[in-house]
Amino acid sequence: MKLDKMMIIRTVVLFVALLNQSLVLAGFSPLPFTDEQIENGLTIVFTIVASLWAWWKDNDITRKARERKQFLKDNNKL
């Protein structure tokens, strides 16, 4: 049986999240961060992801996207 690499990663992430949640419920703080630090970190991550997504979607980065754009440009001249 061949294990999928992404399945293993998802399983490990799930296990770590469950362990973290269990420790929080037991009254332990496994992550040494304040609420403000977590909020700032999530805001930074959200901003970076949104910026990259907007940049990627607005620009024809891949060869396939550039070919489609050229095809549409050529067909509009008809």
C-alpha positions in Angstrom: 0.0 0.0 0.0 1.5 3.3 -1.1 0.9 6.2 1.3 0.1 9.6 -0.2 2.5 12.3 1.0 -0.2 14.9 1.5 -2.3 12.4 3.5 0.6 12.0 5.9 1.0 15.7 6.2 -2.7 16.3 6.8 -2.7 13.5 9.5 0.3 15.0 11.3 -1.2 18.5 11.2 -4.5 17.1 12.5 -2.7 15.3 15.3 -0.8 18.4 16.4 -4.0 20.5 16.3 -5.8 17.9 18.5 -2.9 17.7 20.9 -2.8 21.5 21.2 -6.5 21.7 21.8 -6.4 19.0 24.4 -3.6 20.9 26.3 -5.6 24.1 26.1 -8.7 22.4 27.5 -6.6 21.0 30.3 -5.4 24.5 31.3 -1.9 24.4 29.7 -0.7 27.0 27.2 1.5 24.9 24.8 2.2 27.9 22.6 4.1 30.7 24.3 2.3 33.5 22.5 -0.1 36.2 23.7 -3.4 36.8 22.1 -2.1 40.0 20.5 0.9 38.2 19.0 -1.4 35.5 17.5 -3.8 38.2 16.1 -0.8 40.0 14.5 0.6 36.8 13.1 -2.8 35.8 11.6 -3.2 39.3 10.1 0.2 39.1 8.5 -0.4 35.7 7.1 -3.9 36.7 5.7 -2.4 39.8 4.1 0.4 37.9 2.4 -1.9 35.2 1.1 -4.5 37.7 -0.1 -1.7 39.8 -1.8 -0.2 36.7 -3.5 -3.6 35.4 -4.6 -4.6 38.8 -6.1 -1.2 39.2 -7.8 -1.4 35.6 -9.3 -5.0 36.0 -10.5 -4.4 39.4 -12.0 -1.3 38.5 -13.9 -0.7 35.9 -16.6 2.2 34.1 -14.9 1.9 30.6 -16.5 2.7 29.8 -20.1 -0.8 28.4 -20.5 -2.4 31.7 -19.2 -0.3 33.8 -21.6 -1.2 31.5 -24.5 -4.9 31.9 -23.7 -4.6 35.6 -23.4 -2.9 35.8 -26.8 -5.6 33.5 -28.3 -8.3 35.8 -27.0 -6.5 38.8 -28.3 -6.0 37.3 -31.8 -9.7 36.2 -32.0 -11.0 39.7 -31.0 -9.3 41.1 -34.1 -11.5 39.1 -36.4 
